[in-house]
Amino acid sequence: MGDSRDLLDRAAGRLELRPHGWERLLELAHRRQRRRRLFAGALALVLSATSGAGLWTAFHGTTQTAGGGSNHEALVRLDQAILSADSVLQRIRLELQRDAESRHATEADMNRLERQLATIGSGVKQARVLVQIQSDTVRLAELRAHIRQLHDELTRAAGRLASLKVRKAELTFPPSIYPAPASFPPWGNPGGCPSLGGVEPPGLGATAQVLPHLSRLGTESIVTDLSLTDRASWPVVRSNWSNEGLPGRVRTLTAADVVSGPAARSPYAGLVRGNCGQRTLDLSWWAAVCPVGTRPCSLRDAPALTEHFLLVDRRGSWLVWFANP
């Protein structure tokens, strides 16, 4: 037995790690950890650069022509971003609806408790009702604050969604009908001056042709409004729908609902001539839409409620490029 124990002790002694051997193992382990960290950092940089490039492509487009691979990828990303933004918008609306219902229920409960308080003679019962009223008051204040916060979030979400849809229209609408605006003069209007490429002089039937377009404007969706307007007016369309603009009531306009004619007869002729040029004024058609109930339309009746539009006919498509208010 003693010999066996001696043999085991000598074998264990040979297996002992020397101090410099242990340090060597630690150093190798540290090196492996450093290599893993460097690899993870490089991978993170690659992924970050890839996603950043994707977002840049989605929001700023590419230098390739429509139909190219890069443009297709940009549109795919835009569609994904639009779906995501629309989902956020719907979630906020549902949350607002729930909070509004809770606020109405809490207000009704407070009114009930206040009526009940007036009929209670016992001091103990009055104290209990007062505690419930105080609790409802705190709850109501929290709901109102949260509703204000949700309205702010709703405005931001609607603005993001509108911007994404405008960007998609820039990439997909035919440039022969929707060319880039000629300019954006500093005239207090977010819109600009239209390109005159492909614009035809208005004919005798201009009013009848523009009425269906004006009837649809603002009644369906931002995409419809973009299709009915020149790109010079797209900043206005985006602003309208960023303010949680919702489709208005459909109104089928007739000649009795408008005052129309060459743009030189509009109240904004001088403004257009000074900022967009005489040729733009000559090629534009003016239509003033009177408020509901004002027939026949007259500029003297409710002038503050009368909407003024300037349109151009580009290759057979009438497009609104100026609107006030």
C-alpha positions as CSV (number, residue, x, y, z in Angstrom):
1,M,0.0,0.0,0.0
2,G,2.8,2.4,0.8
3,D,4.5,1.8,-2.5
4,S,1.2,2.5,-4.3
5,R,0.8,5.8,-2.4
6,D,4.3,6.8,-3.3
7,L,3.7,6.1,-7.0
8,L,0.5,8.3,-6.9
9,D,2.3,11.1,-5.2
10,R,5.1,11.1,-7.7
11,A,2.6,11.1,-10.6
12,A,0.6,14.0,-9.1
13,G,3.9,15.9,-8.6
14,R,4.7,15.6,-12.3
15,L,1.2,17.0,-13.1
16,E,1.6,20.1,-11.0
17,L,1.6,23.4,-13.0
18,R,4.6,25.6,-12.6
19,P,4.0,29.2,-11.8
20,H,5.2,30.4,-15.3
21,G,2.9,27.7,-16.9
22,W,-0.2,29.0,-15.1
23,E,0.6,32.5,-16.2
24,R,1.0,31.3,-19.7
25,L,-2.5,29.7,-19.6
26,L,-4.0,33.0,-18.3
27,E,-2.3,35.0,-21.0
28,L,-3.7,32.6,-23.7
29,A,-7.2,32.9,-22.3
30,H,-7.0,36.7,-22.2
31,R,-5.9,36.7,-25.8
32,R,-8.9,34.7,-26.9
33,Q,-11.2,37.0,-25.0
34,R,-9.6,40.0,-26.7
35,R,-10.0,38.4,-30.2
36,R,-13.7,37.7,-29.4
37,R,-14.3,41.3,-28.4
38,L,-12.6,42.7,-31.5
39,F,-14.6,40.4,-33.7
40,A,-17.8,41.4,-32.0
41,G,-17.0,45.0,-32.4
42,A,-16.1,44.7,-36.1
43,L,-19.4,42.8,-36.7
44,A,-21.4,45.5,-34.9
45,L,-19.7,48.2,-37.1
46,V,-20.6,46.3,-40.2
47,L,-24.2,45.8,-39.2
48,S,-24.5,49.5,-38.1
49,A,-23.0,50.7,-41.5
50,T,-25.4,48.4,-43.4
51,S,-28.5,49.6,-41.5
52,G,-27.4,53.2,-41.8
53,A,-26.9,52.8,-45.5
54,G,-30.4,51.3,-45.8
55,L,-32.0,54.1,-44.0
56,W,-30.1,56.7,-46.1
57,T,-31.3,54.9,-49.2
58,A,-34.9,54.8,-48.1
59,F,-35.1,58.4,-47.2
60,H,-32.8,60.0,-49.8
61,G,-33.1,57.7,-52.8
62,T,-30.4,56.5,-55.1
63,T,-28.6,57.7,-58.1
64,Q,-29.9,54.8,-60.2
65,T,-32.9,55.2,-62.5
66,A,-36.4,54.0,-61.6
67,G,-36.6,50.3,-62.0
68,G,-33.0,49.6,-60.9
69,G,-32.1,47.3,-58.1
70,S,-31.2,50.0,-55.7
71,N,-34.5,51.9,-56.3
72,H,-36.4,48.7,-55.8
73,E,-34.7,48.1,-52.5
74,A,-35.4,51.7,-51.4
75,L,-39.1,51.2,-52.2
76,V,-39.2,48.0,-50.2
77,R,-37.7,49.8,-47.2
78,L,-40.1,52.7,-47.7
79,D,-43.1,50.3,-47.7
80,Q,-41.8,48.6,-44.5
81,A,-41.3,52.0,-42.9
82,I,-44.8,53.1,-44.0
83,L,-46.4,50.0,-42.5
84,S,-44.5,50.5,-39.3
85,A,-45.5,54.2,-39.0
86,D,-49.1,53.4,-39.8
87,S,-49.1,50.7,-37.1
88,V,-47.8,53.2,-34.6
89,L,-50.4,55.7,-35.6
90,Q,-53.2,53.1,-35.2
91,R,-51.9,52.1,-31.8
92,I,-51.9,55.7,-30.6
93,R,-55.4,56.3,-31.9
94,L,-56.7,53.2,-30.0
95,E,-54.9,54.3,-26.9
96,L,-56.5,57.8,-27.2
97,Q,-59.9,56.2,-27.7
98,R,-59.5,54.1,-24.5
99,D,-58.3,57.1,-22.5
100,A,-61.2,59.2,-23.8
101,E,-63.6,56.5,-22.7
102,S,-62.0,56.3,-19.3
103,R,-62.1,60.1,-18.9
104,H,-65.8,60.2,-19.7
105,A,-66.5,57.4,-17.3
106,T,-64.5,59.1,-14.5
107,E,-66.2,62.4,-15.1
108,A,-69.6,60.6,-14.9
109,D,-68.6,58.9,-11.7
110,M,-67.5,62.3,-10.2
111,N,-70.8,63.9,-11.1
112,R,-72.7,61.0,-9.5
113,L,-70.7,61.2,-6.3
114,E,-71.2,65.0,-6.1
115,R,-74.9,64.5,-6.4
116,Q,-74.8,61.8,-3.8
117,L,-72.8,64.0,-1.5
118,A,-75.6,66.6,-1.4
119,T,-78.1,64.0,-0.1
120,I,-75.9,62.4,2.6
121,G,-76.4,63.6,6.2
122,S,-73.9,61.4,8.0
123,G,-70.4,62.9,8.4
124,V,-68.8,59.4,8.1
125,K,-70.5,58.7,4.8
126,Q,-69.7,62.2,3.5
127,A,-66.0,61.6,4.3
128,R,-66.0,58.3,2.4
129,V,-67.6,60.0,-0.7
130,L,-65.1,62.9,-0.5
131,V,-62.2,60.4,-0.6
132,Q,-63.8,58.8,-3.7
133,I,-64.2,62.2,-5.3
134,Q,-60.6,63.1,-4.5
135,S,-59.4,59.8,-6.0
136,D,-61.4,60.4,-9.2
137,T,-60.0,64.0,-9.4
138,V,-56.4,62.6,-9.3
139,R,-57.3,60.0,-11.9
140,L,-58.9,62.6,-14.2
141,A,-55.8,64.8,-14.0
142,E,-53.6,61.8,-15.0
143,L,-55.9,60.9,-17.9
144,R,-55.9,64.5,-19.2
145,A,-52.1,64.7,-19.0
146,H,-51.7,61.4,-20.8
147,I,-54.2,62.4,-23.5
148,R,-52.2,65.6,-24.2
149,Q,-49.0,63.5,-24.4
150,L,-50.8,61.1,-26.8
151,H,-51.9,64.0,-29.0
152,D,-48.3,65.1,-29.3
153,E,-47.2,61.6,-30.2
154,L,-50.1,61.4,-32.7
155,T,-48.9,64.6,-34.5
156,R,-45.4,63.3,-34.7
157,A,-46.5,59.9,-36.0
158,A,-48.8,61.5,-38.6
159,G,-46.0,63.7,-39.7
160,R,-43.6,60.8,-40.1
161,L,-46.2,58.8,-42.1
162,A,-47.0,61.8,-44.4
163,S,-43.3,62.4,-45.0
164,L,-42.8,58.7,-45.9
165,K,-45.7,58.8,-48.4
166,V,-44.4,61.9,-50.0
167,R,-41.0,60.4,-50.4
168,K,-42.6,57.3,-52.0
169,A,-44.5,59.5,-54.4
170,E,-41.3,61.2,-55.4
171,L,-39.8,57.9,-56.3
172,T,-42.8,56.3,-58.1
173,F,-45.0,59.1,-59.7
174,P,-44.1,59.6,-63.4
175,P,-41.6,62.6,-63.6
176,S,-43.2,63.7,-66.9
177,I,-46.3,64.6,-65.0
178,Y,-44.8,65.3,-61.6
179,P,-41.4,67.1,-62.3
180,A,-39.5,68.8,-59.5
181,P,-40.7,72.3,-58.7
182,A,-39.1,75.3,-60.4
183,S,-38.4,77.1,-57.2
184,F,-39.5,77.8,-53.6
185,P,-39.6,81.6,-53.2
186,P,-39.7,83.2,-49.8
187,W,-43.3,84.3,-50.1
188,G,-44.8,83.0,-46.8
189,N,-46.2,79.9,-48.4
190,P,-44.6,76.5,-47.9
191,G,-45.4,75.6,-51.5
192,G,-43.4,76.7,-54.5
193,C,-43.6,77.5,-58.2
194,P,-44.4,74.7,-60.6
195,S,-42.1,73.5,-63.4
196,L,-43.6,74.6,-66.7
197,G,-42.2,71.6,-68.6
198,G,-45.1,70.0,-70.5
199,V,-47.6,72.6,-69.3
200,E,-50.3,73.5,-71.8
201,P,-52.3,76.8,-72.0
202,P,-55.7,76.4,-70.4
203,G,-58.6,76.1,-72.9
204,L,-62.2,77.2,-72.8
205,G,-63.4,74.1,-70.9
206,A,-60.8,74.4,-68.1
207,T,-63.4,75.0,-65.4
208,A,-65.4,71.9,-66.2
209,Q,-62.2,69.9,-66.3
210,V,-60.8,71.0,-62.9
211,L,-64.1,70.7,-60.9
212,P,-63.8,66.9,-60.4
213,H,-60.2,67.3,-59.2
214,L,-61.2,70.0,-56.7
215,S,-64.1,67.9,-55.5
216,R,-61.8,65.1,-54.5
217,L,-59.0,67.2,-52.9
218,G,-58.8,66.6,-49.2
219,T,-61.5,63.9,-49.1
220,E,-59.8,60.6,-49.6
221,S,-56.1,60.2,-48.6
222,I,-52.7,61.8,-48.8
223,V,-51.8,59.6,-51.8
224,T,-54.9,60.9,-53.6
225,D,-54.0,64.5,-52.8
226,L,-50.5,64.0,-54.0
227,S,-51.8,62.7,-57.3
228,L,-54.1,65.7,-57.7
229,T,-51.4,68.3,-57.0
230,D,-48.2,69.5,-58.5
231,R,-45.0,68.8,-56.6
232,A,-44.8,72.5,-55.9
233,S,-47.7,72.0,-53.6
234,W,-46.6,68.7,-51.9
235,P,-45.1,70.5,-48.9
236,V,-48.6,71.9,-48.3
237,V,-50.2,68.5,-48.7
238,R,-47.7,66.9,-46.3
239,S,-48.3,69.7,-43.7
240,N,-52.1,69.2,-44.0
241,W,-51.9,65.5,-43.4
242,S,-49.2,65.8,-40.7
243,N,-51.7,67.7,-38.6
244,E,-53.7,64.5,-38.3
245,G,-55.7,65.6,-41.4
246,L,-58.6,63.4,-42.0
247,P,-60.7,63.0,-45.1
248,G,-63.3,65.7,-45.4
249,R,-66.8,65.5,-46.6
250,V,-67.1,64.7,-50.3
251,R,-68.5,67.6,-52.1
252,T,-69.4,67.4,-55.8
253,L,-68.6,70.9,-57.1
254,T,-70.6,72.5,-59.9
255,A,-70.0,75.7,-61.8
256,A,-72.4,77.5,-59.4
257,D,-70.0,76.7,-56.5
258,V,-67.0,78.5,-58.0
259,V,-65.7,81.6,-59.5
260,S,-63.1,80.8,-62.1
261,G,-61.0,82.1,-65.0
262,P,-57.4,82.9,-66.0
263,A,-55.0,83.2,-63.1
264,A,-54.5,86.9,-64.0
265,R,-58.0,87.6,-62.7
266,S,-57.3,86.0,-59.3
267,P,-56.6,88.1,-56.2
268,Y,-53.1,86.4,-56.1
269,A,-52.0,87.5,-59.6
270,G,-49.5,90.0,-58.3
271,L,-48.0,87.5,-55.9
272,V,-47.6,84.9,-58.5
273,R,-46.2,87.3,-61.1
274,G,-43.6,88.6,-58.6
275,N,-42.5,85.2,-57.3
276,C,-43.1,82.7,-60.1
277,G,-43.1,84.9,-63.2
278,Q,-45.5,86.1,-65.8
279,R,-45.4,82.9,-67.8
280,T,-46.5,80.8,-64.8
281,L,-49.4,83.2,-64.3
282,D,-50.4,83.0,-68.0
283,L,-50.4,79.2,-68.0
284,S,-52.4,78.8,-64.7
285,W,-56.1,78.6,-64.2
286,W,-57.8,80.1,-61.1
287,A,-60.8,78.7,-59.2
288,A,-62.3,80.1,-56.1
289,V,-64.6,77.7,-54.2
290,C,-67.2,79.3,-52.0
291,P,-68.4,77.7,-48.8
292,V,-71.4,75.4,-48.7
293,G,-74.7,77.2,-49.0
294,T,-73.3,80.1,-51.0
295,R,-74.9,79.7,-54.5
296,P,-74.2,81.2,-56.9
297,C,-70.7,81.7,-55.7
298,S,-69.6,85.3,-55.2
299,L,-66.3,86.6,-53.9
300,R,-68.2,89.2,-51.8
301,D,-69.9,86.5,-49.7
302,A,-67.8,85.0,-46.9
303,P,-64.4,85.9,-48.4
304,A,-62.6,84.5,-45.4
305,L,-64.1,81.1,-46.0
306,T,-63.5,81.1,-49.8
307,E,-60.7,78.8,-51.0
308,H,-58.6,79.8,-53.9
309,F,-56.7,77.4,-56.2
310,L,-54.3,77.8,-59.1
311,L,-53.9,74.8,-61.4
312,V,-51.8,73.9,-64.4
313,D,-52.6,71.4,-67.2
314,R,-49.5,69.2,-67.7
315,R,-49.8,66.8,-70.5
316,G,-53.5,66.4,-70.0
317,S,-53.4,66.2,-66.1
318,W,-54.8,69.1,-64.2
319,L,-52.7,69.7,-61.0
320,V,-53.2,72.1,-58.1
321,W,-50.0,74.0,-57.4
322,F,-51.3,76.8,-55.2
323,A,-54.0,76.9,-52.6
324,N,-55.1,79.5,-50.1
325,P,-56.2,79.2,-47.4
